[in-house]
Amino acid sequence: MTIEQTVLQTFRELPPDKQQEVLDFIQFLKYKLSVQKPFSISEHQKSLREGKDIIDFWSALQDFRQRVDLESIDDDTFENLRDKSPGREVNL
């Protein structure tokens, strides 16, 4: 017996309210499949993964420190990075 046949046979044995639950669940699964975006890794991330096998955060931090010249970063580098707008008004 195929999965489809087993599902149909079991479905028919359920009371109408449970059949509705099954239908709702199937529609939910279809919706989830339609909105999922395929996962893709950027070319930069691919090259990083291929080059090194980083196991934990500490190893990744050490690798970052070796690759980036931290001395070249001065106080002005991040000068205008933060959004200084007041944001939304909150009424308490």
C-alpha positions in Angstrom: 0.0 0.0 0.0 1.4 3.4 -0.9 1.6 6.4 1.4 -1.2 8.1 -0.4 -3.5 5.1 -0.1 -2.7 4.8 3.6 -3.3 8.5 4.2 -6.7 8.4 2.4 -7.8 5.3 4.2 -6.9 6.7 7.6 -8.4 10.1 6.7 -11.7 8.5 5.9 -11.8 6.8 9.3 -11.6 10.1 11.1 -14.6 12.1 12.2 -15.4 15.3 10.2 -13.8 17.7 12.7 -10.5 15.8 12.7 -10.6 15.6 8.9 -10.8 19.4 8.9 -7.8 19.6 11.2 -5.9 17.4 8.8 -6.9 19.6 5.8 -5.8 22.7 7.8 -2.4 21.1 8.5 -1.9 20.2 4.9 -2.7 23.7 3.8 -0.3 25.1 6.4 2.5 22.8 5.0 1.8 23.9 1.5 1.9 27.6 2.6 5.2 27.0 4.4 6.8 25.5 1.3 5.6 28.3 -0.9 7.1 31.1 1.3 10.5 29.4 2.0 13.3 31.0 0.1 16.2 28.9 -1.1 19.2 29.3 1.1 22.2 30.6 -0.6 25.7 31.5 0.5 27.4 34.5 -1.0 30.6 34.0 -2.9 32.6 35.7 -0.2 31.2 33.3 2.5 31.9 30.3 0.2 35.6 31.3 -0.2 35.9 31.7 3.6 34.4 28.3 4.2 36.6 26.6 1.6 39.8 28.2 2.9 39.5 27.5 6.6 37.6 25.2 8.8 36.5 27.4 11.7 35.1 25.4 14.6 34.2 27.9 17.3 33.9 31.6 18.0 37.4 32.0 19.5 38.9 30.5 16.3 36.8 32.8 14.2 37.8 35.8 16.2 41.5 35.0 15.9 41.1 34.4 12.2 39.4 37.8 11.9 42.1 39.6 13.8 44.8 38.1 11.5 42.9 39.1 8.3 41.9 42.6 9.3 44.3 45.4 10.0 42.8 46.8 13.2 45.4 49.5 13.5 44.0 51.2 10.3 40.6 51.7 12.0 40.5 55.1 13.6 37.8 57.0 15.6 36.3 58.5 12.5 35.7 55.1 10.8 32.4 54.6 12.5 31.5 58.3 13.0 28.2 58.3 11.1 27.3 54.7 11.5 24.7 55.0 14.3 21.2 56.3 13.5 20.8 59.3 15.9 17.2 59.9 15.1 14.9 59.9 18.2 12.8 57.0 16.8 9.2 56.5 17.5 7.2 58.3 20.3 6.2 56.1 23.2 3.2 56.9 25.2 3.1 55.4 28.7 
